[in-house]
């Protein structure tokens, strides 16, 4: 099966599509499950198949450091290595470079502090959270210190493509420079322009390698500045990537993010998929689809699961904290309307017991529920919007 993307229905800017890859079909809008190191924490590929997971995103930076792309290639590529025969995306590692660099200085990240105006007590305090950078960015690429053993590594637009070819993901992303919500206009512009130059180099390297088993997606940058986002979308659209991701700083609030999407998506080619990087809370999925986003990835469902928080969408709640004492003798399931293995099989009381006792099956069962919840939510949205 070759790559293709087809929009089959539209509702305003929202669209339903089919993204075909050599390892299977993705029905969009879709949630992309995060498997950073070639594994989704706490669950197996069989669990993921039962949940209905369509696609996984792994990370070039982390896989390069452990176990290394050469070993993955020797083992037959990422699909065979991790025992997953569905589609795989690899991020370029640009966000990890950001995390080791300005994110440490500015106290921001993908979870705590990504929108500092909305969570002023959870990040984004320049004076109190400043840390030493572990990365240096120059025109040629990025030099960084491994968080694992302190060794020094270098990423360039070209070798990131080479690494991802060795890993063997279906969809690979260019190396980009992310910016912080606290970066000013001039620095954001410089970073965007450098990202564009890197995108050209990555595109040339990808073409040189003549690999028809993978496709390359560009990444739109420009922070929360309208002229930069529009220019970046126009510039990258002319390069004819197979798809486009929207990354970097999305502003200091959800309203800023919505404006970024309002400016960006109408410029991107309508016949190419659009992936909003690192966003995936329930309210974001419902809202951002209206702006024409096709794919989302986020660690929230799995990270919440490991801390005993089960996703729900009822009675004004979006989660249940299983550590709450009210569930100590509760015989009911997490969600009586949910058909996942966890809800079919176990009570809230038992699940609370597992977490209180520190049993590893607790996070596994919570992860199964949360991922099933998100997949079912996306399926409902596809049906609601486009019936």
C-alpha beads as a LAMMPS data file, in Angstrom:
LAMMPS data file: protein, C-alpha beads

387 atoms
386 bonds

1 atom types
1 bond types

-500.0 500.0 xlo xhi
-500.0 500.0 ylo yhi
-500.0 500.0 zlo zhi

Masses

1 110.0

Atoms # bond

1 1 1 0.000 0.000 0.000
2 1 1 1.382 3.402 -0.999
3 1 1 0.884 6.703 0.774
4 1 1 -2.176 8.782 0.019
5 1 1 -4.538 11.170 1.782
6 1 1 -8.136 11.748 0.788
7 1 1 -10.636 14.150 2.333
8 1 1 -13.977 12.384 2.112
9 1 1 -16.267 14.823 3.962
10 1 1 -16.105 18.381 5.242
11 1 1 -18.042 20.410 7.788
12 1 1 -16.879 24.007 7.752
13 1 1 -13.119 23.734 8.093
14 1 1 -13.366 20.367 9.824
15 1 1 -12.753 17.390 7.590
16 1 1 -12.869 13.625 7.680
17 1 1 -10.241 11.769 5.736
18 1 1 -8.381 8.581 5.013
19 1 1 -4.590 8.522 5.328
20 1 1 -3.122 5.409 3.753
21 1 1 0.371 4.173 4.672
22 1 1 2.347 0.991 3.922
23 1 1 1.417 -0.268 7.398
24 1 1 -2.276 0.507 7.372
25 1 1 -5.024 3.071 7.104
26 1 1 -5.611 5.971 9.495
27 1 1 -9.122 7.394 9.655
28 1 1 -8.945 11.085 10.453
29 1 1 -9.413 13.108 12.583
30 1 1 -7.229 10.774 14.632
31 1 1 -5.370 10.656 17.918
32 1 1 -1.743 9.555 17.623
33 1 1 -0.668 7.515 20.654
34 1 1 2.730 8.463 22.065
35 1 1 5.323 5.689 22.156
36 1 1 8.451 7.768 22.668
37 1 1 10.963 4.944 22.961
38 1 1 9.187 2.517 20.662
39 1 1 6.805 1.488 23.436
40 1 1 3.569 2.861 24.847
41 1 1 4.123 2.838 28.583
42 1 1 2.336 0.069 30.516
43 1 1 0.657 -1.624 27.527
44 1 1 1.571 -4.093 24.784
45 1 1 0.935 -3.959 21.031
46 1 1 -1.856 -6.516 21.547
47 1 1 -3.453 -4.165 24.075
48 1 1 -3.217 -1.335 21.548
49 1 1 -4.867 -3.424 18.843
50 1 1 -7.710 -4.261 21.209
51 1 1 -8.093 -0.594 22.118
52 1 1 -8.314 0.393 18.463
53 1 1 -5.123 2.450 18.306
54 1 1 -4.509 3.523 14.706
55 1 1 -1.023 5.064 14.799
56 1 1 1.916 5.592 17.158
57 1 1 4.456 8.406 17.296
58 1 1 7.995 7.633 18.484
59 1 1 10.826 10.085 19.003
60 1 1 14.043 10.333 17.019
61 1 1 15.986 12.030 19.811
62 1 1 15.190 9.386 22.409
63 1 1 15.602 6.414 20.063
64 1 1 18.946 7.785 18.869
65 1 1 20.205 7.821 22.468
66 1 1 18.636 4.474 23.425
67 1 1 18.911 1.907 21.845
68 1 1 20.309 3.670 18.762
69 1 1 19.077 3.681 15.183
70 1 1 21.680 1.164 14.018
71 1 1 20.343 -1.520 16.342
72 1 1 16.753 -0.771 15.320
73 1 1 17.718 -1.107 11.658
74 1 1 19.609 -4.323 12.398
75 1 1 16.475 -5.707 14.071
76 1 1 14.402 -5.048 10.960
77 1 1 13.092 -1.545 11.650
78 1 1 10.850 -0.004 14.276
79 1 1 7.722 -2.013 13.401
80 1 1 9.397 -5.389 13.795
81 1 1 11.518 -4.202 16.726
82 1 1 8.513 -3.160 18.804
83 1 1 6.084 -5.789 17.472
84 1 1 3.662 -3.219 16.075
85 1 1 2.486 -3.629 12.477
86 1 1 0.489 -0.404 12.290
87 1 1 1.600 3.037 11.096
88 1 1 4.434 4.811 12.940
89 1 1 5.422 8.477 12.895
90 1 1 8.760 9.716 14.208
91 1 1 9.122 13.253 15.495
92 1 1 12.460 14.817 14.598
93 1 1 13.608 15.580 18.137
94 1 1 13.153 19.324 17.709
95 1 1 10.989 19.581 20.806
96 1 1 13.533 17.662 22.876
97 1 1 16.187 20.135 21.728
98 1 1 13.830 22.877 22.903
99 1 1 13.301 21.079 26.217
100 1 1 17.038 20.898 26.852
101 1 1 17.547 24.502 25.799
102 1 1 15.249 27.492 26.192
103 1 1 12.518 25.470 27.919
104 1 1 14.914 24.969 30.836
105 1 1 15.582 28.706 30.938
106 1 1 11.962 29.779 30.540
107 1 1 10.354 27.090 32.693
108 1 1 7.940 25.868 30.048
109 1 1 7.064 22.465 28.647
110 1 1 4.416 20.482 26.854
111 1 1 2.392 19.760 29.964
112 1 1 3.211 22.195 32.769
113 1 1 3.613 25.679 31.423
114 1 1 2.873 25.229 27.728
115 1 1 0.212 27.932 28.162
116 1 1 1.654 29.987 31.046
117 1 1 -1.227 32.478 31.171
118 1 1 -3.639 29.632 31.944
119 1 1 -1.447 27.869 34.539
120 1 1 0.604 30.616 36.194
121 1 1 1.519 28.354 39.115
122 1 1 2.721 25.443 36.948
123 1 1 5.531 26.921 34.922
124 1 1 6.623 29.883 32.922
125 1 1 8.411 31.755 35.694
126 1 1 11.625 33.015 34.183
127 1 1 13.229 34.072 37.444
128 1 1 12.394 31.070 39.610
129 1 1 12.746 28.187 37.127
130 1 1 15.839 29.143 35.138
131 1 1 18.223 26.249 34.503
132 1 1 21.390 25.707 32.530
133 1 1 20.891 24.837 28.865
134 1 1 22.163 21.481 27.642
135 1 1 22.039 22.406 23.962
136 1 1 23.672 24.796 21.524
137 1 1 21.971 25.776 18.252
138 1 1 23.870 27.077 15.236
139 1 1 23.185 27.380 11.520
140 1 1 24.412 23.866 10.794
141 1 1 22.347 22.109 13.446
142 1 1 22.209 21.348 17.143
143 1 1 24.775 20.051 19.612
144 1 1 23.383 18.583 22.802
145 1 1 24.415 16.675 25.905
146 1 1 22.743 13.317 26.487
147 1 1 20.595 13.240 29.592
148 1 1 21.507 9.562 29.891
149 1 1 25.286 9.590 30.136
150 1 1 26.507 13.125 29.505
151 1 1 27.902 12.299 26.057
152 1 1 27.813 14.935 23.319
153 1 1 25.746 14.472 20.163
154 1 1 24.945 16.525 17.092
155 1 1 21.796 16.723 15.003
156 1 1 21.719 18.282 11.563
157 1 1 18.793 18.467 9.141
158 1 1 20.501 15.768 7.080
159 1 1 21.493 13.264 9.737
160 1 1 18.057 13.469 11.385
161 1 1 16.603 12.263 8.071
162 1 1 19.233 9.510 7.924
163 1 1 18.439 8.448 11.501
164 1 1 14.717 8.288 10.770
165 1 1 15.340 6.276 7.621
166 1 1 17.250 3.734 9.722
167 1 1 14.457 3.661 12.300
168 1 1 11.989 2.942 9.489
169 1 1 8.921 4.961 10.467
170 1 1 6.236 5.516 7.853
171 1 1 6.086 9.290 8.367
172 1 1 9.142 11.344 9.316
173 1 1 9.425 14.987 10.318
174 1 1 12.048 17.611 9.538
175 1 1 14.329 19.028 12.223
176 1 1 12.899 22.325 13.476
177 1 1 13.680 24.925 16.101
178 1 1 10.891 25.350 18.608
179 1 1 10.410 28.643 20.422
180 1 1 9.036 29.588 23.826
181 1 1 5.932 31.697 24.578
182 1 1 8.415 34.153 26.105
183 1 1 10.527 34.619 22.981
184 1 1 10.134 38.006 21.351
185 1 1 9.204 38.635 17.738
186 1 1 12.755 38.984 16.448
187 1 1 14.025 35.736 17.937
188 1 1 10.896 33.866 16.833
189 1 1 11.441 35.178 13.301
190 1 1 15.102 34.089 13.312
191 1 1 14.167 30.610 14.564
192 1 1 11.434 30.285 11.924
193 1 1 13.805 31.282 9.138
194 1 1 16.396 28.794 10.382
195 1 1 13.696 26.114 10.463
196 1 1 12.909 26.934 6.830
197 1 1 16.550 26.620 5.809
198 1 1 16.775 23.324 7.669
199 1 1 13.550 22.169 5.981
200 1 1 15.120 22.776 2.555
201 1 1 18.181 20.757 3.527
202 1 1 16.067 17.949 4.974
203 1 1 13.919 17.881 1.849
204 1 1 16.993 17.562 -0.370
205 1 1 18.450 14.794 1.792
206 1 1 15.168 12.931 1.770
207 1 1 14.957 13.105 -2.035
208 1 1 18.573 11.989 -2.349
209 1 1 17.852 8.839 -0.361
210 1 1 15.043 7.837 -2.780
211 1 1 12.933 6.049 -0.199
212 1 1 9.377 5.280 -1.308
213 1 1 8.591 3.493 1.973
214 1 1 8.513 6.784 3.898
215 1 1 7.122 10.289 3.479
216 1 1 8.430 13.578 4.857
217 1 1 6.354 16.245 6.600
218 1 1 7.320 19.863 7.187
219 1 1 6.724 21.755 10.443
220 1 1 5.148 25.216 10.517
221 1 1 6.724 27.583 13.050
222 1 1 6.299 31.272 13.881
223 1 1 5.087 31.376 17.473
224 1 1 1.910 33.337 18.142
225 1 1 2.703 35.996 15.543
226 1 1 0.239 36.099 12.673
227 1 1 2.574 37.285 9.913
228 1 1 5.189 34.667 10.852
229 1 1 2.705 31.787 10.970
230 1 1 1.195 32.783 7.652
231 1 1 4.583 33.205 6.030
232 1 1 5.811 29.853 7.392
233 1 1 2.694 28.069 6.114
234 1 1 3.122 29.648 2.676
235 1 1 6.849 28.929 2.504
236 1 1 6.507 25.271 3.443
237 1 1 3.449 24.741 1.243
238 1 1 5.549 25.662 -1.778
239 1 1 8.007 22.875 -0.905
240 1 1 5.339 20.241 -1.474
241 1 1 5.838 18.091 1.584
242 1 1 3.545 15.061 1.896
243 1 1 2.003 16.514 5.040
244 1 1 2.378 19.342 7.513
245 1 1 2.750 19.579 11.272
246 1 1 2.086 22.700 13.320
247 1 1 4.626 23.024 16.112
248 1 1 6.536 25.342 18.404
249 1 1 5.003 27.913 20.728
250 1 1 1.250 28.211 20.308
251 1 1 1.137 31.296 22.529
252 1 1 0.447 31.858 26.208
253 1 1 -3.169 30.668 26.243
254 1 1 -5.657 28.419 24.494
255 1 1 -7.108 31.509 22.812
256 1 1 -3.674 32.167 21.323
257 1 1 -3.528 28.588 20.039
258 1 1 -6.920 28.949 18.392
259 1 1 -5.764 32.120 16.658
260 1 1 -2.631 30.356 15.412
261 1 1 -4.796 27.649 13.852
262 1 1 -7.208 30.234 12.451
263 1 1 -4.303 31.868 10.613
264 1 1 -2.420 28.743 9.584
265 1 1 -4.697 25.966 8.377
266 1 1 -6.396 27.877 5.524
267 1 1 -2.978 28.407 3.918
268 1 1 -1.819 24.792 4.094
269 1 1 -2.676 22.568 1.098
270 1 1 -6.170 21.150 1.451
271 1 1 -5.158 17.778 0.037
272 1 1 -2.421 17.161 2.636
273 1 1 -2.811 15.996 6.259
274 1 1 -2.285 18.454 9.128
275 1 1 -0.863 17.355 12.481
276 1 1 -1.004 19.547 15.609
277 1 1 2.027 18.485 17.638
278 1 1 1.759 17.848 21.371
279 1 1 -1.915 18.777 21.832
280 1 1 -4.560 16.274 22.896
281 1 1 -6.710 17.162 25.893
282 1 1 -10.406 16.400 25.456
283 1 1 -11.465 20.020 24.998
284 1 1 -8.598 20.621 22.562
285 1 1 -9.548 17.683 20.369
286 1 1 -13.102 18.898 20.001
287 1 1 -12.120 22.514 19.368
288 1 1 -9.078 22.148 17.123
289 1 1 -10.793 19.756 14.730
290 1 1 -13.040 22.697 13.822
291 1 1 -9.967 24.502 12.505
292 1 1 -9.123 21.670 10.106
293 1 1 -6.646 19.623 12.149
294 1 1 -6.451 15.947 11.159
295 1 1 -4.005 14.441 13.675
296 1 1 -3.095 15.072 17.310
297 1 1 -0.515 13.544 19.634
298 1 1 -0.214 14.021 23.368
299 1 1 1.120 12.183 26.438
300 1 1 -1.806 13.298 28.608
301 1 1 -3.931 10.091 28.401
302 1 1 -1.048 7.765 29.276
303 1 1 0.586 10.078 31.804
304 1 1 -2.693 10.605 33.616
305 1 1 -3.256 6.856 33.667
306 1 1 0.033 6.217 35.450
307 1 1 -1.018 8.580 38.243
308 1 1 -4.469 7.064 38.731
309 1 1 -6.503 9.558 36.717
310 1 1 -9.142 7.994 34.472
311 1 1 -10.642 10.017 31.617
312 1 1 -14.412 10.476 31.547
313 1 1 -16.775 12.914 29.879
314 1 1 -19.867 13.188 32.008
315 1 1 -21.410 15.139 34.853
316 1 1 -19.111 18.068 34.171
317 1 1 -16.000 15.973 34.781
318 1 1 -13.132 15.100 32.464
319 1 1 -11.365 12.685 34.821
320 1 1 -11.698 10.551 37.932
321 1 1 -8.915 10.493 40.515
322 1 1 -9.046 6.904 41.717
323 1 1 -7.158 7.765 44.917
324 1 1 -10.228 9.636 46.163
325 1 1 -11.587 7.870 49.250
326 1 1 -15.131 7.940 47.852
327 1 1 -14.135 5.065 45.533
328 1 1 -12.856 2.795 48.313
329 1 1 -15.994 0.608 48.275
330 1 1 -17.506 1.663 44.943
331 1 1 -18.662 -1.449 43.019
332 1 1 -19.279 0.349 39.747
333 1 1 -16.971 0.634 36.744
334 1 1 -15.032 3.787 35.917
335 1 1 -17.660 4.520 33.247
336 1 1 -20.767 2.384 32.878
337 1 1 -21.061 3.486 29.235
338 1 1 -17.508 2.452 28.364
339 1 1 -16.871 -0.901 26.699
340 1 1 -13.110 -1.113 27.323
341 1 1 -11.607 -4.166 29.018
342 1 1 -11.039 -2.235 32.240
343 1 1 -14.617 -1.012 32.554
344 1 1 -16.082 -4.380 31.540
345 1 1 -14.046 -6.250 34.099
346 1 1 -13.196 -4.227 37.199
347 1 1 -14.782 -2.005 39.828
348 1 1 -13.589 1.384 40.969
349 1 1 -12.897 -0.173 44.361
350 1 1 -10.563 -2.768 42.836
351 1 1 -8.772 -0.252 40.649
352 1 1 -8.257 2.015 43.665
353 1 1 -6.890 -0.963 45.583
354 1 1 -4.345 -1.640 42.812
355 1 1 -3.027 1.914 42.893
356 1 1 -2.975 2.114 46.689
357 1 1 -1.103 -1.197 46.810
358 1 1 1.355 -0.114 44.110
359 1 1 0.414 -3.000 41.806
360 1 1 1.732 -2.486 38.266
361 1 1 -1.532 -3.754 36.806
362 1 1 -3.163 -0.536 38.002
363 1 1 -1.372 1.751 35.516
364 1 1 -1.872 -0.844 32.762
365 1 1 -5.634 -0.991 33.270
366 1 1 -5.844 2.795 33.551
367 1 1 -3.868 3.207 30.322
368 1 1 -6.149 0.765 28.513
369 1 1 -9.170 2.783 29.623
370 1 1 -7.722 6.205 28.808
371 1 1 -6.514 5.237 25.340
372 1 1 -9.794 3.470 24.589
373 1 1 -11.624 6.577 25.783
374 1 1 -9.683 8.837 23.412
375 1 1 -10.040 6.472 20.441
376 1 1 -13.777 6.159 21.089
377 1 1 -14.072 9.937 21.445
378 1 1 -12.380 10.442 18.073
379 1 1 -14.654 7.859 16.479
380 1 1 -17.715 9.636 17.895
381 1 1 -16.434 12.986 16.638
382 1 1 -15.928 11.553 13.153
383 1 1 -19.489 10.287 13.199
384 1 1 -21.006 13.422 14.787
385 1 1 -19.314 15.913 12.490
386 1 1 -19.617 14.012 9.262
387 1 1 -22.700 11.759 9.455

Bonds

1 1 1 2
2 1 2 3
3 1 3 4
4 1 4 5
5 1 5 6
6 1 6 7
7 1 7 8
8 1 8 9
9 1 9 10
10 1 10 11
11 1 11 12
12 1 12 13
13 1 13 14
14 1 14 15
15 1 15 16
16 1 16 17
17 1 17 18
18 1 18 19
19 1 19 20
20 1 20 21
21 1 21 22
22 1 22 23
23 1 23 24
24 1 24 25
25 1 25 26
26 1 26 27
27 1 27 28
28 1 28 29
29 1 29 30
30 1 30 31
31 1 31 32
32 1 32 33
33 1 33 34
34 1 34 35
35 1 35 36
36 1 36 37
37 1 37 38
38 1 38 39
39 1 39 40
40 1 40 41
41 1 41 42
42 1 42 43
43 1 43 44
44 1 44 45
45 1 45 46
46 1 46 47
47 1 47 48
48 1 48 49
49 1 49 50
50 1 50 51
51 1 51 52
52 1 52 53
53 1 53 54
54 1 54 55
55 1 55 56
56 1 56 57
57 1 57 58
58 1 58 59
59 1 59 60
60 1 60 61
61 1 61 62
62 1 62 63
63 1 63 64
64 1 64 65
65 1 65 66
66 1 66 67
67 1 67 68
68 1 68 69
69 1 69 70
70 1 70 71
71 1 71 72
72 1 72 73
73 1 73 74
74 1 74 75
75 1 75 76
76 1 76 77
77 1 77 78
78 1 78 79
79 1 79 80
80 1 80 81
81 1 81 82
82 1 82 83
83 1 83 84
84 1 84 85
85 1 85 86
86 1 86 87
87 1 87 88
88 1 88 89
89 1 89 90
90 1 90 91
91 1 91 92
92 1 92 93
93 1 93 94
94 1 94 95
95 1 95 96
96 1 96 97
97 1 97 98
98 1 98 99
99 1 99 100
100 1 100 101
101 1 101 102
102 1 102 103
103 1 103 104
104 1 104 105
105 1 105 106
106 1 106 107
107 1 107 108
108 1 108 109
109 1 109 110
110 1 110 111
111 1 111 112
112 1 112 113
113 1 113 114
114 1 114 115
115 1 115 116
116 1 116 117
117 1 117 118
118 1 118 119
119 1 119 120
120 1 120 121
121 1 121 122
122 1 122 123
123 1 123 124
124 1 124 125
125 1 125 126
126 1 126 127
127 1 127 128
128 1 128 129
129 1 129 130
130 1 130 131
131 1 131 132
132 1 132 133
133 1 133 134
134 1 134 135
135 1 135 136
136 1 136 137
137 1 137 138
138 1 138 139
139 1 139 140
140 1 140 141
141 1 141 142
142 1 142 143
143 1 143 144
144 1 144 145
145 1 145 146
146 1 146 147
147 1 147 148
148 1 148 149
149 1 149 150
150 1 150 151
151 1 151 152
152 1 152 153
153 1 153 154
154 1 154 155
155 1 155 156
156 1 156 157
157 1 157 158
158 1 158 159
159 1 159 160
160 1 160 161
161 1 161 162
162 1 162 163
163 1 163 164
164 1 164 165
165 1 165 166
166 1 166 167
167 1 167 168
168 1 168 169
169 1 169 170
170 1 170 171
171 1 171 172
172 1 172 173
173 1 173 174
174 1 174 175
175 1 175 176
176 1 176 177
177 1 177 178
178 1 178 179
179 1 179 180
180 1 180 181
181 1 181 182
182 1 182 183
183 1 183 184
184 1 184 185
185 1 185 186
186 1 186 187
187 1 187 188
188 1 188 189
189 1 189 190
190 1 190 191
191 1 191 192
192 1 192 193
193 1 193 194
194 1 194 195
195 1 195 196
196 1 196 197
197 1 197 198
198 1 198 199
199 1 199 200
200 1 200 201
201 1 201 202
202 1 202 203
203 1 203 204
204 1 204 205
205 1 205 206
206 1 206 207
207 1 207 208
208 1 208 209
209 1 209 210
210 1 210 211
211 1 211 212
212 1 212 213
213 1 213 214
214 1 214 215
215 1 215 216
216 1 216 217
217 1 217 218
218 1 218 219
219 1 219 220
220 1 220 221
221 1 221 222
222 1 222 223
223 1 223 224
224 1 224 225
225 1 225 226
226 1 226 227
227 1 227 228
228 1 228 229
229 1 229 230
230 1 230 231
231 1 231 232
232 1 232 233
233 1 233 234
234 1 234 235
235 1 235 236
236 1 236 237
237 1 237 238
238 1 238 239
239 1 239 240
240 1 240 241
241 1 241 242
242 1 242 243
243 1 243 244
244 1 244 245
245 1 245 246
246 1 246 247
247 1 247 248
248 1 248 249
249 1 249 250
250 1 250 251
251 1 251 252
252 1 252 253
253 1 253 254
254 1 254 255
255 1 255 256
256 1 256 257
257 1 257 258
258 1 258 259
259 1 259 260
260 1 260 261
261 1 261 262
262 1 262 263
263 1 263 264
264 1 264 265
265 1 265 266
266 1 266 267
267 1 267 268
268 1 268 269
269 1 269 270
270 1 270 271
271 1 271 272
272 1 272 273
273 1 273 274
274 1 274 275
275 1 275 276
276 1 276 277
277 1 277 278
278 1 278 279
279 1 279 280
280 1 280 281
281 1 281 282
282 1 282 283
283 1 283 284
284 1 284 285
285 1 285 286
286 1 286 287
287 1 287 288
288 1 288 289
289 1 289 290
290 1 290 291
291 1 291 292
292 1 292 293
293 1 293 294
294 1 294 295
295 1 295 296
296 1 296 297
297 1 297 298
298 1 298 299
299 1 299 300
300 1 300 301
301 1 301 302
302 1 302 303
303 1 303 304
304 1 304 305
305 1 305 306
306 1 306 307
307 1 307 308
308 1 308 309
309 1 309 310
310 1 310 311
311 1 311 312
312 1 312 313
313 1 313 314
314 1 314 315
315 1 315 316
316 1 316 317
317 1 317 318
318 1 318 319
319 1 319 320
320 1 320 321
321 1 321 322
322 1 322 323
323 1 323 324
324 1 324 325
325 1 325 326
326 1 326 327
327 1 327 328
328 1 328 329
329 1 329 330
330 1 330 331
331 1 331 332
332 1 332 333
333 1 333 334
334 1 334 335
335 1 335 336
336 1 336 337
337 1 337 338
338 1 338 339
339 1 339 340
340 1 340 341
341 1 341 342
342 1 342 343
343 1 343 344
344 1 344 345
345 1 345 346
346 1 346 347
347 1 347 348
348 1 348 349
349 1 349 350
350 1 350 351
351 1 351 352
352 1 352 353
353 1 353 354
354 1 354 355
355 1 355 356
356 1 356 357
357 1 357 358
358 1 358 359
359 1 359 360
360 1 360 361
361 1 361 362
362 1 362 363
363 1 363 364
364 1 364 365
365 1 365 366
366 1 366 367
367 1 367 368
368 1 368 369
369 1 369 370
370 1 370 371
371 1 371 372
372 1 372 373
373 1 373 374
374 1 374 375
375 1 375 376
376 1 376 377
377 1 377 378
378 1 378 379
379 1 379 380
380 1 380 381
381 1 381 382
382 1 382 383
383 1 383 384
384 1 384 385
385 1 385 386
386 1 386 387
